[in-house]
Amino acid sequence: MIRSRSALLILRKVYRPSCDKCLCANSFSSTSASSSMGFRATNKELNQMIRSGYIAEAREIFEKLKARNTVTWNTMISGYVKRREMNKARKLFDEMPVRDVVSWNAMISGYVSCGGVRFLEEARKLFDEMPSRDSFSWNTMISGYAKNRKVSEAFLLFEKMPERNGVSWSAMITGFCHNGEVNRAVELFRRMPEKDSSSLCALVAGLIKNERLEEAACVLSQYGSIDSGKEDLVYAYNTLIVGYGQRGQVEAARRLFDQIPDDHHHHHHGGEFRDRFHRNVVSWNSMIKSYLKVGDVVSARLLFDQMKDRDTISWNTMIDGYVHVSRMEEAFDLFTEMSNPDTHSWNMMVSGYASVGNVELARHYFEKTPEKTTVSWNTIIAAYEKNKDYKEAVDVFIRMNIEGEKPDPHTLTSLLSVSTGLVNLRLGMQMHQIVLKTVIPDVPVHNALITMYSRCGELMESRRIFDDMKLKREVITWNAMIGGYAFHGNALEALNLFWLMKCNRIHPSHITFVSVLNACAHAGLVDEAKAQFVSMMSEYSIKPQMEHYSSLVNVISGQGQFVEAMDVIKSMPFEPDKTVWGGLLDACRIYNNVALAHVAAEAMSRLEPESSTPYVLLYNMYADMGLWDKASEVRMKMESKRIKKERGSSWV
């Protein structure tokens, strides 16, 4: 146990509801609000309260107001709509004495944003009841139908529109693309009486989403000289650059980038073309990201150095590029050169130093971060967890809660991993309670819970969580549960679950097979292990890694089949490491195979000349056999090489 009882009590106390909200409500006098301050001031104050998260207090004040206008009602309704509390919004809407188009639109957009057919039907009912509609009403319904894959209904509404604007055309084009009807999107774009850059961007983005990049490039080339909204045309180009970049097609992205006139240089593109549009900061940032996507940090930096007007994203993108390749010296130089680093900049430095194992510097940058966000706290907690400094991770988590920062699923996933690392069931259960009280657990949180309970020996609880996940299970989920059974020697359950995984058409990963082979080793299932090893390569095209060979040697040598174990070692495409030879040496000790034990011990000594492990294992084997002269020779050899016995090993 690493925490005192008082520290654990803090974790329970930090989630008590705060009474601070009452102060905001009490400071707002309902009488003065309705009489002296006037409607405008009243509505402004209500809106401010709602935006600050005090909607319950705002509602209390709303109910006490002696006079309300339509804006007052709309403010309250919009507050509920933004929180997706549609029942409360609808009740107010139905009680409204006088509604305007804003009232109707707020309700329709609220239902549409909730998603799902039932809410969409409610939105349509209100739309049909509207005494008068504006373009926002039509466009909201069109987008709603399109997002819910009811593209025919969306198009029927589009055709009925009395007057379409650019948003209407863009919404319908996006709708077609979203539902895979790309040809209809292109056809609709060509039908537009006046094509603008907004609809062109929508079409280009839709074509990219449907993996039709060449067609997107053709459309851009064909319609890249449109006049309407010409200042926004660069966004279509930027969208395609991003599309190429995300798919690693950096040369195509660069060709497109070079086609955009640079406002800072006098290229000979012709005056008319130059007047139309030019590169903006997003163009540069998108191209830099494209280079970094393929790991070309040098080209990214060359482009960064050419930029005349950089924004914070430019700096952060380049710093992030260096962090990803662990070049912290260059990241540090850029960070110190930044005139105004934001929280993301600081978080990247924390993450970067943590990734190279320098937790002290990571903590230094965390403490200096001016405005810490949840991501800031998560980054330093994850840093301590990855570097196995579990006590510090818990300390930071407790401080995070004391300072009023609420954890999110990422925070709790890290803390569950801490509980797993410590094999601390009490702490893990504490974290589970916080999960249930504070967040909607996502798949990674569930996976972390399964791993934690499995490692702590609570296999029934981890299986219950696994079974409750049902269709949300991913390969990591299956690996966690199979690995849990294998870790505790429950080979039959591990293999049965692996069979079930394959029945559910989940493609196993290399980690799955490590657990399966370990399960076979625990149960001494040599033939099963060999069959799974072959299946991994032939059925799933997974190349065996060191862990797989180590597990296979363990299971074969563990049954005394040393000739076959050595055949496996000789067949390895890379040099065996200490885990392979260590497993063989352990088996040699069990079966008193002195000759092979010497081979394994010498191989381990070559790999780690300073390690005492092979000498201790060899000594203990001779001691078990009563060969004390041989045991003494091993000890003297170790002393002559000045190798110190490691803590935790003993001459027994």
N, C-alpha and C positions, 0 to 999 in steps of 0.2 A: 504493500500500500504506500503510495507516494504522497497522498494528501492527508492532512489532518481532518478531523471531523468538522472543525469550524470552516475549513475551506470548502468542504462538500456542502455544508449548509448554505454557503454563499450562493452556490449554483441553484439551490432551491428558491432562495429569497429574491433573486434578481428578476423573477418573472411576475412578481406581484403587480397588479394594475396600479398605474400612477394616478394620483389625484390632481396632477398639475393642470389637466384640461379644465378643471372646475374654475381655475383662476381666469381663464380666457372668457368663459361664459359670464362669470360674475362681473367682469369689467365692462360688459356691454349692457347698458340700461335700455330695456325695451321701451319705456315711456319716452325717454329723450330721443331714442332712435326714430320713432315714428312721428314725433311732433317737431322737434327743433332741428334735427340733422337733415331731414328731408329724405325723399325716396332714394336719391342718388347716393348719398352717404350711407344710408342703411344697407342698400344692395351691395355697395362696395365692401362694407364691413362683413356682411354675410359671406360674400364670395371669398374674402381673405381667410375667414375662419374655416370654410370648407376646404380651401386649398392647403391650409395648414394641418388638415386631418381631423378637425374638430366638428365633424358633421352632426353628431348627436347634440352637441351644445348649440350649434347653429339652428337645429330644428326646434329646440326649446325656445329660442329667441323668436324664431319665425312664428311659432304658435302664439306668443305673447303680443305680437305686433297688432296694434289697433287698426292700422291701415296698410294694405299691400297693393302694389301695382303688378302688372303682368311680368315685369322684369324680376320682381321679388320671387314670384312663383317659379319662373324659369330658372332662376339661380339655384333654388332649392332642388328642383327636378334634375337639373344638370349635374348637381353634386351627387345625387343618388345614381344617375346614369353612369357617371365616370367610375363609380365604385361597383357598377353592375348590380346594384340593388334595385332591380326593375319592379318588384312588387310595391316597394315604397314609392318609387317614382310614379308608377301608374295610379296609385291611390291618390296622390296629390294632383296628378294630371286630371283625373276624373272629377276632383273637387273644385277645379279651377272655374271661377265665374266667367272669365273671358280669356280665350286662347288666341295667340297669334301664330304665324307660320313657324316661328322659332320654337314654340312649345311643341307643335306637332313634329318638327324635324328632330328635336332632342329625343323624343320618345322613339321615333323610327330608327334613328342612328344607334340608340341604345340597344334596341332589340336586335338589330343587324350585327352589332359588335359582339353580342353574346354568342353568336354562332348557333348552328343547329336549325333544323326544319321548324320546330315548334315556335321558336322566337321569330323566325322569318315570317311565319304565317301571321303572327301578331302584328309585325311591322306592316305587312301587306294590308291587313284589315284597317289599320289606322290610315295608311296611305290612301286607300279607297274612300275613307270617310272624310278626308281633308276637304274643307270648303274651297281652298285655293292652294296650289302647289307652286314652288319655285324650282329652279334647276337643281338645287341641293337635294330636294325631296326625290326627284327622279333619279339623280345620279347615285344617291345612297341606296335606293332599291335595286338599281342595276348592279352596283358593286356587290350588294348582299346576295343576290341570286347567283352571280358569277362565282363568288367565293364558296358558295354551297353547292357548286357543280350543277346549278340549274340554269345553264347557259341559254336554253331555248326561251325560258321565261324572261331572262334578262334582255334578250334580243327583241322579244315582243314589246316590252316596255320601251326600249330604245327606239323602235320604229314608231311608237305612238307619241313620242315626245313632241310637244308643240314647237319647241325651239331648243335645238341642241347647241351646247358650247364645247370648247376644247376638252373639258373634263369629261363630258359625256362620251365623246369619241375615244378618248384615252381609256376610260373605264371599260368600255365594250371591247376594245382591242386587247386590253390586259385580261379581261374575262375569257375571251377566246383562247388566248395563249395559256392561261392558267389551267384550262380544261383540255389542252392538247390540240385544239382546233386551230392550228397555226395558219393553214391556208385561208380560212375564213377571216382571220385577223389581217392578213396581207390584203385580201380582197376588200375588206372594210376600209383599210387605210387608203387604198387607191380610190375608193368612192368619195373620200372627204373632199368637199368643195374647196376648202382652204386648209391645206396641210400646215401644221405648226410643229415646232420642235418638241412640244410636250408629247404629242401623239407619236412622233418619230422615236422619241426615247422609249415610250411604252412598247412600241413594236420591236425595237432593237433588243430591249431587255427581255421581252417575251421569246424572241427567237433564240437568244442566248440560253435562257432557261430550258428550252426544248432542244438544246445541243445542236442548233443550226447556226453556227457562228459564221460560216461562209455566206449564208443567205443574209445574215444581219449585216455583214460587210458590204454586200451588193446593194442592199436597201439604203444603207448609209451613203454609199457612193452615188447612187441614183438620185436620192432626194436631199443630199447634203447641201444643196444650194437654195433651199426654200427660204422665203423672205420673212414669213410670219414668225415672230419670236426668235429672230436670228441670233440675238445675244445669248439664248439658252441652248443653241445648237451644240455647243461644246460638250454638254452633258450626254448627248447621244454617243459622241466619240469616247468620252470617259467610260461610259457603260460598257462599250465594246472592249476597251483596253482592259478593264477589270475582268470581263469574260474570258479574254485570252489569257490573262495573268493567272486566274484561278485554275485554268487547265494546263498551265505550264508552257503555253505557246508564247514564249517571251519574244521571239523574233517577230511574230505577227503583231504583237502588242506594240513593239518598238516602231515598226513600219507605220502603224496607225498614229502613234504619238508624233512621229516626224511629219505627218501630213497636216497636223494642226499648226497654223502659223504661230510663231513665237513673237509676242508683242514687243519683246525687248531687243530683237534683232531684226535687221532689215533684209529679210529674205525676199527673193524676187517672185512672189506669188501673184503679183498684180494687185493693184489698189482695191478693186472691187471685192476680191476674195479676202483680202486682209481686213477690210472694213466689217466683214460679216461676223467673224468671231476669232478668238485667239485662245491659246492655252491659258488655263487658270491653275490655281494651286492644286486642285483635285486631279488635273491631268498629270502633273508632276508626281504627286503622291501615289497615284494609281500605278504609274510606270515603275516607280521605286519599289512598290510592293510586289509588282510582277517579277522583278529581278530577285528580290528576297525570297519569293515563293520557290524559286529553283536553286536557292542557295548562292546566288551570284552577288555576294556582298560588295565586291570591288566595283562592278558596274553600277550598283545601287548608289554607292558613295560618290562615284564620279558624277552621276546625275544630280545627287543631292548638293554637291559642291557648285554645280552650275546654276542652281536656283537663285533667283534674285529676291523673291518674296516667299519666305518660308512661314508656315503657320505651325502651331504646336503639334499638329498631326504629323507634319513633315519630320520634325525632330524626333517625336516618339517612334515613328515608323523606323527610322534609321537606328535609333538606340535599340529598339526591339530586335532588329536584324542582327546587331552585334551580340545581344544577350542570347539569342537562339543558337549562336555558334560559339558561345562561351568566351567571346573576346571582350572581357570586361574592361580592359585598359582603354580600348577605343570607345566603349560605351560611356565610361567615366569622363573621357575628354569631351565628348559631345554634351553630356549632361551638365558639366561645369560651364560649358560655353552657352548653354541655353539661358536666355534672359528671364524667362518666366516659366519654369517647369510646373506642370500641373500634377495632380495626385497620381495620375497614370504614370507619369515620368518617374516619380518617387517609387511607386509600386514595382516598376520594371527593374529599378536598381536593387531593390530588396530581393526580388525574385532571381535576378541575375547572380548576385553574390551568393545566394542560397544554393543555386544550382551548381556552383563550382565549389561548394562546401565551406565557404567563408561566412559562417553564420554570425560571427561578431560584426562584420561590416554590414551584413544584411540588417541586423538589429540596429546598428548605428543609423542607417538610412531610414528605417522605420520610425525611430524616435524623432528624427528630424523632419518627418513628413508633416507639413503645416496643417493640412485638413485630412485626417485619416477617415477612410470610408470602410465599409465592411470588407471590400476587396483588400485593403491595406492589412487589416487584422488577419484575414484568411491567409494572405501571402506569408506573413511571418510565422503564423501557427503551422502552416504546411511546411515551412522551412525547418522548423524544429522537429516536426514529425519525421520528415524525410532523413534528417541527420540523427535520428534516434535520441534526441534530447527531449524525452517525453515530459519530464517534470516542468521544463521551461514552457512547453506547449500548453500545459494545463494552467500554469501561472498566467500566461498571456491571455488565455481564454477567460479566466476569472476576472482579470483586469478589464478586459473588453466589456464584460457585462456590467461591472461596477461603473464604467464610464458611459453606460447607456447605449452601447452599440449592440443591436440585436443580431444574433447569429442567423446565417442562412444555411441551406443544405450543404454548401461547400465547407463551411466552418465545422458542421457536425460530422461530416464525412471524415475530416482530418482528425477530429477528437475520438471518433470511433476507431480509427486506425491506431491512435495512441493507446487506446484501451487494449487493442489487439496486441500491439508491441509489448505492452506491460503484462499481458495475460491477466488483466485486472477486471474481473467480472463486475465488481461493485461499481467501478467507474463507468464501465460499459453500460450497465443498466441505468445509471444516472443519466448518461447521454441519451439513452433510448427514451427515457421519460421526457427529456427536454425536446427531443424530436417530435414526440406526440403532442406536446403543448405548443410548440412555436412554429413549426413548418409543415408544409405538405411534402412528405418524403418522396424524393424522386428515385429513379433506379439506382444511381450510385450510393445513395443513403441506404437503400435496402441491401445492396451488395455488401456494404461495409458492416451492416448489422449481422448479416449471415456469417461473414468472415469472423467478426468479433465473437459471436456466440459459439461458433464452431471451434475457434482456437481456445476458448475458455472451457471447452468440454460440454457446453449446453447444446448438444446436437438436436435434441427434440425441438428446442425453441428456434434454432436456425432453420430447421426443416419446416416448421410452421410458417415462418416468414417467407421461405422459398415457395411453399405451396400457395400461400395467399397472393403471391405476385402474378401467378397464372400467365396471361399473355404478355405481361411486361418483362418477362425474363429475357436476358440477352446472354451471350456466350460467357461473359464475366460472372453472371449470376450462377450459371451451371458450374463453372470452374470453382467458384467459392464453395458450393455445397459438396461437389465431388472431392475437392481438396480437403474439406473438413473431415469427411468420412475417411479418406486416405491417411490423413495426419494422425487420426486416433486408431488406425489399424482395422477399421470396419470395411474390409475389402469387398465383401459381398454387396453391401449397400452402395459403395462407390461404383462398382461395375454395373449394378442394376440401373443406377441413375445415369451412367454413361450410355447404356443401351437405350434408356428412355429419351435422352438428349438426341440421339441419332434418329429415333422414331419421330421426334418433333422437328426433324430437318434443320437442326441447329448445327452449323459447321464447326467442329471442334478446332481449337487453336493449339499451338505447341504446348501451352500451359496445361490444357486439358490432359494431354498425353503424359506429361510429367506426373500429374496426380494419379492417373490410371496405372502407370508403371510402378509408382510408389505403393499403390494399393496391392498390386501383384507381389511386390517385394515383401510387404508385411505378411501376406498369406502364403508365400512360397510358391506362387502359381507361375512356374517357369514357362510352360507351354502357352499360357494365356498372355504372358508378357511378351514373348517372341511374336505371337500372332498380332498383338496390338502394335508392336514396333513396326512390323511389315505393313500393316494396314495404314498406319500413319503416313508412310511414304507412298504406297500404291494407290490407296483410295482418296487421300486428302492432299497429296503432293506437299507434305510438310517435311522439310529437310531436318533430320535429327540434329539436335544441338547437344552440347556437353552434358546438360542435365539428363537428356534421354539416354545417352550411352551410360552415364553414371548409374542411373536407376536400373538399366538392363544388366549391367555388370553386377550390381548389388543382388538382384534377384537370382541370377544364375550361380554366382559364387556362393551366395547364401545357402544354396542347396548342395554345396560341395562339388559342383561341376566346373572345376578349375581350368580344364583344357578348353572348354567352350567359352569360358569367361575371357581367357587370354586371346582366343580367336576374335572375339568381339573387340577387344582393345586394339589388336593388330589391324583390324579392318577400319578403324576410325580415320576419317579424312584429315584430322588435326591431332596435335599432340595431346594426350590425356592430361587432365589437371589433377590436383591433389585429391578432389572428391572421388575420382575414379580409382586411383591407387589406394586411397584411404579405405574405401569400401572393400576392395580386394584384400587389403591387409587385415581388416577386421575379420573377414571370413577365414583367412589363413589361420588366425589365432584360434578361432572356434574349432577348426578341423586339424590343428597342429601341422599345417603344411609349411615346414620350415624353409624349404628351398624357395618357394614362390614368395614367401613373406620377405625374404632377403631382397628379391627382385623389386617388390612393391616398395619396400622401405628405402632402397637406394634411389628409386625413381622419385619418391617424395622428397628426399634430401636434395636431389638436384634441382627440384622445382623451388624449394624453400630451404636453403642451406642453414638459415638461422633457427628453423623450427625444431622443437624437441619432440613433436608428436610421433614421427616414425620410430625414433629411438625408444620412447616410452612404450609404444605398442609392441615393439620387438622384444624389449626387456620383459614386459609382462607375459608375453607368450612363452618365453624360455622359463620364466619363474613358474608358470602354471604347469609346465612339463617337468619341473624339477631340475632343469639344466642350468644350475647356478653358475658354472664356469662361463657358459655362453652369455648368460645374463650379465655377469660381471664385465665381460669383454665389451658388451654394448655400452655399459655405463662408462667405462674407461675411455672408449672411443668418443663418446659424447663430451666428456670432460676435457679431453685433449684438444677438441675443436672449440672449447670454451662456449659451448651451447648451454644456455640456462634452461632449466625445466620451467615450462609455462605454468601459470597459476591454474588450478583446477585439475591438473593431471597428477597422477601419483604412481610411485614405485610399488605396485601391489602384485 
